Amino acid sequence: MVNINGKSEPEGLNAAFAAKAAVHPWAKGLAREIGQHGLTINCIQPGRLLSEQIRRNHAPD
């Protein structure tokens, strides 16, 4: 199982903060439980893809 978990936080306070914070420890606990059966659980954090929006919002100084 692969969980895609980014580091971008949403604007304002909402339930996404708690959900994102819970994914990593949940995956670690699940991995401990089912790892003995040869199943793996991973969390990955994708990097930014070079796009026009990234160029616009993160222009080099």
N, CA, C, O and CB atoms as a CASP TS submission, in Angstrom:
PFRMAT TS
TARGET T0000
AUTHOR 0000-0000-0000
METHOD Language model
MODEL 1
PARENT N/A
ATOM      1  N   MET     1       0.856  -1.159   0.000  1.00  0.00           N
ATOM      2  CA  MET     1       0.000   0.000   0.000  1.00  0.00           C
ATOM      3  C   MET     1       0.906   1.226   0.000  1.00  0.00           C
ATOM      4  O   MET     1       1.906   1.278   0.716  1.00  0.00           O
ATOM      5  CB  MET     1      -0.976  -0.005   1.224  1.00  0.00           C
ATOM      6  N   VAL     2       0.545   2.190  -0.799  1.00  0.00           N
ATOM      7  CA  VAL     2       1.299   3.442  -0.854  1.00  0.00           C
ATOM      8  C   VAL     2       0.344   4.585  -0.538  1.00  0.00           C
ATOM      9  O   VAL     2      -0.687   4.747  -1.191  1.00  0.00           O
ATOM     10  CB  VAL     2       1.977   3.644  -2.255  1.00  0.00           C
ATOM     11  N   ASN     3       0.695   5.366   0.460  1.00  0.00           N
ATOM     12  CA  ASN     3      -0.062   6.562   0.822  1.00  0.00           C
ATOM     13  C   ASN     3       0.705   7.759   0.289  1.00  0.00           C
ATOM     14  O   ASN     3       1.890   7.923   0.577  1.00  0.00           O
ATOM     15  CB  ASN     3      -0.283   6.668   2.378  1.00  0.00           C
ATOM     16  N   ILE     4       0.035   8.588  -0.480  1.00  0.00           N
ATOM     17  CA  ILE     4       0.673   9.804  -0.979  1.00  0.00           C
ATOM     18  C   ILE     4       0.313  10.915  -0.009  1.00  0.00           C
ATOM     19  O   ILE     4      -0.854  11.276   0.149  1.00  0.00           O
ATOM     20  CB  ILE     4       0.220  10.149  -2.456  1.00  0.00           C
ATOM     21  N   ASN     5       1.329  11.441   0.627  1.00  0.00           N
ATOM     22  CA  ASN     5       1.120  12.401   1.694  1.00  0.00           C
ATOM     23  C   ASN     5       2.042  13.584   1.468  1.00  0.00           C
ATOM     24  O   ASN     5       3.250  13.481   1.681  1.00  0.00           O
ATOM     25  CB  ASN     5       1.365  11.761   3.082  1.00  0.00           C
ATOM     26  N   GLY     6       1.492  14.691   1.045  1.00  0.00           N
ATOM     27  CA  GLY     6       2.298  15.862   0.754  1.00  0.00           C
ATOM     28  C   GLY     6       2.566  16.701   1.979  1.00  0.00           C
ATOM     29  O   GLY     6       2.025  16.449   3.056  1.00  0.00           O
ATOM     30  N   LYS     7       3.405  17.698   1.803  1.00  0.00           N
ATOM     31  CA  LYS     7       3.717  18.588   2.919  1.00  0.00           C
ATOM     32  C   LYS     7       2.993  19.922   2.809  1.00  0.00           C
ATOM     33  O   LYS     7       3.123  20.763   3.699  1.00  0.00           O
ATOM     34  CB  LYS     7       5.209  18.824   2.995  1.00  0.00           C
ATOM     35  N   SER     8       2.237  20.133   1.746  1.00  0.00           N
ATOM     36  CA  SER     8       1.521  21.396   1.587  1.00  0.00           C
ATOM     37  C   SER     8       0.328  21.439   2.530  1.00  0.00           C
ATOM     38  O   SER     8      -0.498  20.527   2.549  1.00  0.00           O
ATOM     39  CB  SER     8       1.062  21.585   0.126  1.00  0.00           C
ATOM     40  N   GLU     9       0.250  22.494   3.297  1.00  0.00           N
ATOM     41  CA  GLU     9      -0.872  22.642   4.213  1.00  0.00           C
ATOM     42  C   GLU     9      -1.949  23.495   3.569  1.00  0.00           C
ATOM     43  O   GLU     9      -1.647  24.462   2.870  1.00  0.00           O
ATOM     44  CB  GLU     9      -0.415  23.260   5.547  1.00  0.00           C
ATOM     45  N   PRO    10      -3.193  23.141   3.801  1.00  0.00           N
ATOM     46  CA  PRO    10      -4.290  23.938   3.251  1.00  0.00           C
ATOM     47  C   PRO    10      -4.390  25.291   3.949  1.00  0.00           C
ATOM     48  O   PRO    10      -3.906  25.465   5.068  1.00  0.00           O
ATOM     49  CB  PRO    10      -5.616  23.182   3.379  1.00  0.00           C
ATOM     50  N   GLU    11      -5.010  26.223   3.288  1.00  0.00           N
ATOM     51  CA  GLU    11      -5.233  27.546   3.872  1.00  0.00           C
ATOM     52  C   GLU    11      -6.290  27.437   4.958  1.00  0.00           C
ATOM     53  O   GLU    11      -7.280  26.723   4.795  1.00  0.00           O
ATOM     54  CB  GLU    11      -5.664  28.574   2.787  1.00  0.00           C
ATOM     55  N   GLY    12      -6.087  28.134   6.056  1.00  0.00           N
ATOM     56  CA  GLY    12      -7.068  28.151   7.133  1.00  0.00           C
ATOM     57  C   GLY    12      -7.070  26.866   7.936  1.00  0.00           C
ATOM     58  O   GLY    12      -6.365  25.913   7.605  1.00  0.00           O
ATOM     59  N   LEU    13      -7.853  26.845   8.976  1.00  0.00           N
ATOM     60  CA  LEU    13      -7.956  25.681   9.860  1.00  0.00           C
ATOM     61  C   LEU    13      -9.093  24.790   9.388  1.00  0.00           C
ATOM     62  O   LEU    13     -10.234  25.239   9.280  1.00  0.00           O
ATOM     63  CB  LEU    13      -8.178  26.116  11.335  1.00  0.00           C
ATOM     64  N   ASN    14      -8.786  23.529   9.106  1.00  0.00           N
ATOM     65  CA  ASN    14      -9.833  22.603   8.695  1.00  0.00           C
ATOM     66  C   ASN    14      -9.426  21.172   9.022  1.00  0.00           C
ATOM     67  O   ASN    14      -8.335  20.941   9.544  1.00  0.00           O
ATOM     68  CB  ASN    14     -10.129  22.749   7.192  1.00  0.00           C
ATOM     69  N   ALA    15     -10.280  20.227   8.725  1.00  0.00           N
ATOM     70  CA  ALA    15     -10.058  18.823   9.071  1.00  0.00           C
ATOM     71  C   ALA    15      -8.874  18.207   8.326  1.00  0.00           C
ATOM     72  O   ALA    15      -8.363  17.171   8.749  1.00  0.00           O
ATOM     73  CB  ALA    15     -11.306  18.024   8.782  1.00  0.00           C
ATOM     74  N   ALA    16      -8.434  18.810   7.244  1.00  0.00           N
ATOM     75  CA  ALA    16      -7.302  18.263   6.490  1.00  0.00           C
ATOM     76  C   ALA    16      -6.030  18.223   7.330  1.00  0.00           C
ATOM     77  O   ALA    16      -5.197  17.336   7.141  1.00  0.00           O
ATOM     78  CB  ALA    16      -7.062  19.086   5.229  1.00  0.00           C
ATOM     79  N   PHE    17      -5.866  19.167   8.252  1.00  0.00           N
ATOM     80  CA  PHE    17      -4.689  19.157   9.126  1.00  0.00           C
ATOM     81  C   PHE    17      -4.635  17.867   9.935  1.00  0.00           C
ATOM     82  O   PHE    17      -3.597  17.205   9.976  1.00  0.00           O
ATOM     83  CB  PHE    17      -4.703  20.376  10.068  1.00  0.00           C
ATOM     84  N   ALA    18      -5.725  17.510  10.567  1.00  0.00           N
ATOM     85  CA  ALA    18      -5.769  16.301  11.396  1.00  0.00           C
ATOM     86  C   ALA    18      -5.621  15.051  10.543  1.00  0.00           C
ATOM     87  O   ALA    18      -4.933  14.109  10.938  1.00  0.00           O
ATOM     88  CB  ALA    18      -7.080  16.240  12.191  1.00  0.00           C
ATOM     89  N   ALA    19      -6.251  15.033   9.389  1.00  0.00           N
ATOM     90  CA  ALA    19      -6.167  13.860   8.517  1.00  0.00           C
ATOM     91  C   ALA    19      -4.736  13.637   8.032  1.00  0.00           C
ATOM     92  O   ALA    19      -4.245  12.509   8.048  1.00  0.00           O
ATOM     93  CB  ALA    19      -7.111  14.017   7.318  1.00  0.00           C
ATOM     94  N   LYS    20      -4.075  14.693   7.607  1.00  0.00           N
ATOM     95  CA  LYS    20      -2.691  14.561   7.140  1.00  0.00           C
ATOM     96  C   LYS    20      -1.772  14.119   8.272  1.00  0.00           C
ATOM     97  O   LYS    20      -0.879  13.297   8.066  1.00  0.00           O
ATOM     98  CB  LYS    20      -2.195  15.887   6.549  1.00  0.00           C
ATOM     99  N   ALA    21      -1.988  14.658   9.455  1.00  0.00           N
ATOM    100  CA  ALA    21      -1.155  14.309  10.602  1.00  0.00           C
ATOM    101  C   ALA    21      -1.359  12.858  11.013  1.00  0.00           C
ATOM    102  O   ALA    21      -0.446  12.250  11.570  1.00  0.00           O
ATOM    103  CB  ALA    21      -1.458  15.230  11.776  1.00  0.00           C
ATOM    104  N   ALA    22      -2.511  12.297  10.760  1.00  0.00           N
ATOM    105  CA  ALA    22      -2.821  10.935  11.189  1.00  0.00           C
ATOM    106  C   ALA    22      -2.325   9.866  10.225  1.00  0.00           C
ATOM    107  O   ALA    22      -2.135   8.724  10.642  1.00  0.00           O
ATOM    108  CB  ALA    22      -4.300  10.789  11.368  1.00  0.00           C
ATOM    109  N   VAL    23      -2.110  10.186   8.964  1.00  0.00           N
ATOM    110  CA  VAL    23      -1.768   9.168   7.962  1.00  0.00           C
ATOM    111  C   VAL    23      -0.460   8.463   8.277  1.00  0.00           C
ATOM    112  O   VAL    23      -0.392   7.236   8.198  1.00  0.00           O
ATOM    113  CB  VAL    23      -1.683   9.797   6.587  1.00  0.00           C
ATOM    114  N   HIS    24       0.571   9.204   8.630  1.00  0.00           N
ATOM    115  CA  HIS    24       1.881   8.589   8.850  1.00  0.00           C
ATOM    116  C   HIS    24       1.886   7.615  10.040  1.00  0.00           C
ATOM    117  O   HIS    24       2.319   6.476   9.868  1.00  0.00           O
ATOM    118  CB  HIS    24       2.923   9.672   9.073  1.00  0.00           C
ATOM    119  N   PRO    25       1.428   8.008  11.231  1.00  0.00           N
ATOM    120  CA  PRO    25       1.421   7.039  12.334  1.00  0.00           C
ATOM    121  C   PRO    25       0.467   5.870  12.086  1.00  0.00           C
ATOM    122  O   PRO    25       0.734   4.752  12.527  1.00  0.00           O
ATOM    123  CB  PRO    25       1.041   7.735  13.628  1.00  0.00           C
ATOM    124  N   TRP    26      -0.631   6.114  11.393  1.00  0.00           N
ATOM    125  CA  TRP    26      -1.550   5.025  11.055  1.00  0.00           C
ATOM    126  C   TRP    26      -0.844   4.007  10.159  1.00  0.00           C
ATOM    127  O   TRP    26      -0.960   2.800  10.371  1.00  0.00           O
ATOM    128  CB  TRP    26      -2.821   5.576  10.354  1.00  0.00           C
ATOM    129  N   ALA    27      -0.114   4.498   9.160  1.00  0.00           N
ATOM    130  CA  ALA    27       0.599   3.606   8.241  1.00  0.00           C
ATOM    131  C   ALA    27       1.679   2.811   8.979  1.00  0.00           C
ATOM    132  O   ALA    27       1.872   1.627   8.702  1.00  0.00           O
ATOM    133  CB  ALA    27       1.229   4.414   7.088  1.00  0.00           C
ATOM    134  N   LYS    28       2.382   3.452   9.914  1.00  0.00           N
ATOM    135  CA  LYS    28       3.409   2.738  10.684  1.00  0.00           C
ATOM    136  C   LYS    28       2.786   1.631  11.523  1.00  0.00           C
ATOM    137  O   LYS    28       3.312   0.518  11.568  1.00  0.00           O
ATOM    138  CB  LYS    28       4.181   3.713  11.588  1.00  0.00           C
ATOM    139  N   GLY    29       1.688   1.919  12.177  1.00  0.00           N
ATOM    140  CA  GLY    29       1.007   0.903  12.979  1.00  0.00           C
ATOM    141  C   GLY    29       0.486  -0.235  12.129  1.00  0.00           C
ATOM    142  O   GLY    29       0.612  -1.400  12.506  1.00  0.00           O
ATOM    143  N   LEU    30      -0.092   0.083  11.000  1.00  0.00           N
ATOM    144  CA  LEU    30      -0.606  -0.945  10.099  1.00  0.00           C
ATOM    145  C   LEU    30       0.530  -1.808   9.561  1.00  0.00           C
ATOM    146  O   LEU    30       0.384  -3.024   9.437  1.00  0.00           O
ATOM    147  CB  LEU    30      -1.380  -0.304   8.938  1.00  0.00           C
ATOM    148  N   ALA    31       1.662  -1.180   9.243  1.00  0.00           N
ATOM    149  CA  ALA    31       2.820  -1.926   8.750  1.00  0.00           C
ATOM    150  C   ALA    31       3.310  -2.926   9.795  1.00  0.00           C
ATOM    151  O   ALA    31       3.699  -4.043   9.452  1.00  0.00           O
ATOM    152  CB  ALA    31       3.954  -0.963   8.368  1.00  0.00           C
ATOM    153  N   ARG    32       3.293  -2.532  11.054  1.00  0.00           N
ATOM    154  CA  ARG    32       3.705  -3.456  12.121  1.00  0.00           C
ATOM    155  C   ARG    32       2.756  -4.650  12.210  1.00  0.00           C
ATOM    156  O   ARG    32       3.185  -5.776  12.459  1.00  0.00           O
ATOM    157  CB  ARG    32       3.758  -2.724  13.478  1.00  0.00           C
ATOM    158  N   GLU    33       1.487  -4.398  12.007  1.00  0.00           N
ATOM    159  CA  GLU    33       0.488  -5.465  12.113  1.00  0.00           C
ATOM    160  C   GLU    33       0.552  -6.445  10.950  1.00  0.00           C
ATOM    161  O   GLU    33       0.477  -7.656  11.162  1.00  0.00           O
ATOM    162  CB  GLU    33      -0.897  -4.868  12.193  1.00  0.00           C
ATOM    163  N   ILE    34       0.686  -5.947   9.734  1.00  0.00           N
ATOM    164  CA  ILE    34       0.590  -6.839   8.573  1.00  0.00           C
ATOM    165  C   ILE    34       1.928  -7.164   7.934  1.00  0.00           C
ATOM    166  O   ILE    34       1.989  -7.959   6.997  1.00  0.00           O
ATOM    167  CB  ILE    34      -0.300  -6.228   7.544  1.00  0.00           C
ATOM    168  N   GLY    35       3.008  -6.557   8.430  1.00  0.00           N
ATOM    169  CA  GLY    35       4.329  -6.814   7.865  1.00  0.00           C
ATOM    170  C   GLY    35       4.736  -8.271   7.945  1.00  0.00           C
ATOM    171  O   GLY    35       5.458  -8.764   7.078  1.00  0.00           O
ATOM    172  N   GLN    36       4.285  -8.958   8.965  1.00  0.00           N
ATOM    173  CA  GLN    36       4.622 -10.373   9.131  1.00  0.00           C
ATOM    174  C   GLN    36       4.051 -11.240   8.019  1.00  0.00           C
ATOM    175  O   GLN    36       4.473 -12.384   7.845  1.00  0.00           O
ATOM    176  CB  GLN    36       4.122 -10.871  10.469  1.00  0.00           C
ATOM    177  N   HIS    37       3.106 -10.711   7.273  1.00  0.00           N
ATOM    178  CA  HIS    37       2.488 -11.445   6.165  1.00  0.00           C
ATOM    179  C   HIS    37       3.107 -11.069   4.813  1.00  0.00           C
ATOM    180  O   HIS    37       2.609 -11.474   3.763  1.00  0.00           O
ATOM    181  CB  HIS    37       0.981 -11.178   6.138  1.00  0.00           C
ATOM    182  N   GLY    38       4.192 -10.295   4.850  1.00  0.00           N
ATOM    183  CA  GLY    38       4.886  -9.917   3.619  1.00  0.00           C
ATOM    184  C   GLY    38       4.288  -8.712   2.916  1.00  0.00           C
ATOM    185  O   GLY    38       4.640  -8.429   1.771  1.00  0.00           O
ATOM    186  N   LEU    39       3.399  -8.003   3.576  1.00  0.00           N
ATOM    187  CA  LEU    39       2.794  -6.805   2.992  1.00  0.00           C
ATOM    188  C   LEU    39       3.522  -5.575   3.511  1.00  0.00           C
ATOM    189  O   LEU    39       3.956  -5.543   4.662  1.00  0.00           O
ATOM    190  CB  LEU    39       1.275  -6.725   3.322  1.00  0.00           C
ATOM    191  N   THR    40       3.655  -4.572   2.668  1.00  0.00           N
ATOM    192  CA  THR    40       4.332  -3.343   3.065  1.00  0.00           C
ATOM    193  C   THR    40       3.407  -2.147   2.934  1.00  0.00           C
ATOM    194  O   THR    40       2.523  -2.102   2.078  1.00  0.00           O
ATOM    195  CB  THR    40       5.588  -3.130   2.227  1.00  0.00           C
ATOM    196  N   ILE    41       3.634  -1.201   3.791  1.00  0.00           N
ATOM    197  CA  ILE    41       2.885   0.058   3.786  1.00  0.00           C
ATOM    198  C   ILE    41       3.918   1.172   3.707  1.00  0.00           C
ATOM    199  O   ILE    41       4.887   1.170   4.465  1.00  0.00           O
ATOM    200  CB  ILE    41       1.956   0.207   5.070  1.00  0.00           C
ATOM    201  N   ASN    42       3.727   2.107   2.816  1.00  0.00           N
ATOM    202  CA  ASN    42       4.661   3.218   2.660  1.00  0.00           C
ATOM    203  C   ASN    42       3.921   4.535   2.513  1.00  0.00           C
ATOM    204  O   ASN    42       2.797   4.582   2.012  1.00  0.00           O
ATOM    205  CB  ASN    42       5.568   2.991   1.456  1.00  0.00           C
ATOM    206  N   CYS    43       4.566   5.595   2.954  1.00  0.00           N
ATOM    207  CA  CYS    43       4.085   6.949   2.725  1.00  0.00           C
ATOM    208  C   CYS    43       5.134   7.646   1.873  1.00  0.00           C
ATOM    209  O   CYS    43       6.325   7.601   2.180  1.00  0.00           O
ATOM    210  CB  CYS    43       3.824   7.720   4.081  1.00  0.00           C
ATOM    211  N   ILE    44       4.696   8.279   0.821  1.00  0.00           N
ATOM    212  CA  ILE    44       5.626   9.026  -0.013  1.00  0.00           C
ATOM    213  C   ILE    44       5.171  10.474  -0.088  1.00  0.00           C
ATOM    214  O   ILE    44       3.982  10.780  -0.003  1.00  0.00           O
ATOM    215  CB  ILE    44       5.730   8.405  -1.428  1.00  0.00           C
ATOM    216  N   GLN    45       6.116  11.323  -0.244  1.00  0.00           N
ATOM    217  CA  GLN    45       5.845  12.747  -0.378  1.00  0.00           C
ATOM    218  C   GLN    45       6.360  13.180  -1.737  1.00  0.00           C
ATOM    219  O   GLN    45       7.569  13.316  -1.928  1.00  0.00           O
ATOM    220  CB  GLN    45       6.505  13.576   0.776  1.00  0.00           C
ATOM    221  N   PRO    46       5.459  13.399  -2.680  1.00  0.00           N
ATOM    222  CA  PRO    46       5.920  13.777  -4.017  1.00  0.00           C
ATOM    223  C   PRO    46       6.552  15.162  -4.011  1.00  0.00           C
ATOM    224  O   PRO    46       6.180  16.029  -3.220  1.00  0.00           O
ATOM    225  CB  PRO    46       4.760  13.738  -5.013  1.00  0.00           C
ATOM    226  N   GLY    47       7.491  15.347  -4.885  1.00  0.00           N
ATOM    227  CA  GLY    47       8.111  16.656  -5.040  1.00  0.00           C
ATOM    228  C   GLY    47       7.288  17.525  -5.972  1.00  0.00           C
ATOM    229  O   GLY    47       6.290  17.080  -6.538  1.00  0.00           O
ATOM    230  N   ARG    48       7.705  18.729  -6.118  1.00  0.00           N
ATOM    231  CA  ARG    48       7.007  19.637  -7.033  1.00  0.00           C
ATOM    232  C   ARG    48       7.331  19.276  -8.473  1.00  0.00           C
ATOM    233  O   ARG    48       8.458  18.898  -8.792  1.00  0.00           O
ATOM    234  CB  ARG    48       7.388  21.106  -6.751  1.00  0.00           C
ATOM    235  N   LEU    49       6.347  19.395  -9.325  1.00  0.00           N
ATOM    236  CA  LEU    49       6.537  19.221 -10.756  1.00  0.00           C
ATOM    237  C   LEU    49       6.705  20.605 -11.366  1.00  0.00           C
ATOM    238  O   LEU    49       5.928  21.520 -11.089  1.00  0.00           O
ATOM    239  CB  LEU    49       5.338  18.445 -11.409  1.00  0.00           C
ATOM    240  N   LEU    50       7.711  20.742 -12.184  1.00  0.00           N
ATOM    241  CA  LEU    50       7.959  22.042 -12.805  1.00  0.00           C
ATOM    242  C   LEU    50       6.793  22.388 -13.733  1.00  0.00           C
ATOM    243  O   LEU    50       6.544  21.697 -14.720  1.00  0.00           O
ATOM    244  CB  LEU    50       9.309  22.036 -13.590  1.00  0.00           C
ATOM    245  N   SER    51       6.099  23.445 -13.407  1.00  0.00           N
ATOM    246  CA  SER    51       4.939  23.879 -14.184  1.00  0.00           C
ATOM    247  C   SER    51       4.930  25.406 -14.235  1.00  0.00           C
ATOM    248  O   SER    51       5.730  26.064 -13.569  1.00  0.00           O
ATOM    249  CB  SER    51       3.606  23.331 -13.569  1.00  0.00           C
ATOM    250  N   GLU    52       4.045  25.943 -15.006  1.00  0.00           N
ATOM    251  CA  GLU    52       3.918  27.400 -15.090  1.00  0.00           C
ATOM    252  C   GLU    52       3.541  27.988 -13.734  1.00  0.00           C
ATOM    253  O   GLU    52       4.031  29.056 -13.368  1.00  0.00           O
ATOM    254  CB  GLU    52       2.870  27.792 -16.148  1.00  0.00           C
ATOM    255  N   GLN    53       2.683  27.309 -12.992  1.00  0.00           N
ATOM    256  CA  GLN    53       2.272  27.806 -11.673  1.00  0.00           C
ATOM    257  C   GLN    53       3.474  27.840 -10.721  1.00  0.00           C
ATOM    258  O   GLN    53       3.642  28.811  -9.983  1.00  0.00           O
ATOM    259  CB  GLN    53       1.140  26.918 -11.082  1.00  0.00           C
ATOM    260  N   ILE    54       4.293  26.816 -10.727  1.00  0.00           N
ATOM    261  CA  ILE    54       5.486  26.793  -9.877  1.00  0.00           C
ATOM    262  C   ILE    54       6.439  27.908 -10.293  1.00  0.00           C
ATOM    263  O   ILE    54       6.991  28.604  -9.441  1.00  0.00           O
ATOM    264  CB  ILE    54       6.194  25.416  -9.958  1.00  0.00           C
ATOM    265  N   ARG    55       6.631  28.078 -11.586  1.00  0.00           N
ATOM    266  CA  ARG    55       7.509  29.155 -12.068  1.00  0.00           C
ATOM    267  C   ARG    55       6.998  30.518 -11.611  1.00  0.00           C
ATOM    268  O   ARG    55       7.778  31.390 -11.225  1.00  0.00           O
ATOM    269  CB  ARG    55       7.613  29.120 -13.605  1.00  0.00           C
ATOM    270  N   ARG    56       5.693  30.686 -11.660  1.00  0.00           N
ATOM    271  CA  ARG    56       5.076  31.964 -11.271  1.00  0.00           C
ATOM    272  C   ARG    56       5.192  32.204  -9.763  1.00  0.00           C
ATOM    273  O   ARG    56       5.560  33.296  -9.331  1.00  0.00           O
ATOM    274  CB  ARG    56       3.594  31.993 -11.694  1.00  0.00           C
ATOM    275  N   ASN    57       4.882  31.189  -8.975  1.00  0.00           N
ATOM    276  CA  ASN    57       4.822  31.365  -7.512  1.00  0.00           C
ATOM    277  C   ASN    57       6.179  31.226  -6.819  1.00  0.00           C
ATOM    278  O   ASN    57       6.346  31.693  -5.692  1.00  0.00           O
ATOM    279  CB  ASN    57       3.865  30.359  -6.921  1.00  0.00           C
ATOM    280  N   HIS    58       7.137  30.596  -7.472  1.00  0.00           N
ATOM    281  CA  HIS    58       8.432  30.358  -6.841  1.00  0.00           C
ATOM    282  C   HIS    58       9.565  30.778  -7.779  1.00  0.00           C
ATOM    283  O   HIS    58      10.485  30.008  -8.055  1.00  0.00           O
ATOM    284  CB  HIS    58       8.579  28.872  -6.450  1.00  0.00           C
ATOM    285  N   ALA    59       9.474  31.987  -8.247  1.00  0.00           N
ATOM    286  CA  ALA    59      10.484  32.499  -9.172  1.00  0.00           C
ATOM    287  C   ALA    59      11.823  32.653  -8.454  1.00  0.00           C
ATOM    288  O   ALA    59      11.852  33.047  -7.289  1.00  0.00           O
ATOM    289  CB  ALA    59      10.037  33.851  -9.777  1.00  0.00           C
ATOM    290  N   PRO    60      12.932  32.348  -9.131  1.00  0.00           N
ATOM    291  CA  PRO    60      14.246  32.527  -8.505  1.00  0.00           C
ATOM    292  C   PRO    60      14.519  34.001  -8.218  1.00  0.00           C
ATOM    293  O   PRO    60      14.058  34.884  -8.942  1.00  0.00           O
ATOM    294  CB  PRO    60      15.352  31.950  -9.405  1.00  0.00           C
ATOM    295  N   ASP    61      15.265  34.249  -7.167  1.00  0.00           N
ATOM    296  CA  ASP    61      15.584  35.645  -6.778  1.00  0.00           C
ATOM    297  C   ASP    61      16.666  36.205  -7.644  1.00  0.00           C
ATOM    298  O   ASP    61      17.064  37.356  -7.468  1.00  0.00           O
ATOM    299  CB  ASP    61      16.012  35.729  -5.312  1.00  0.00           C
TER
END
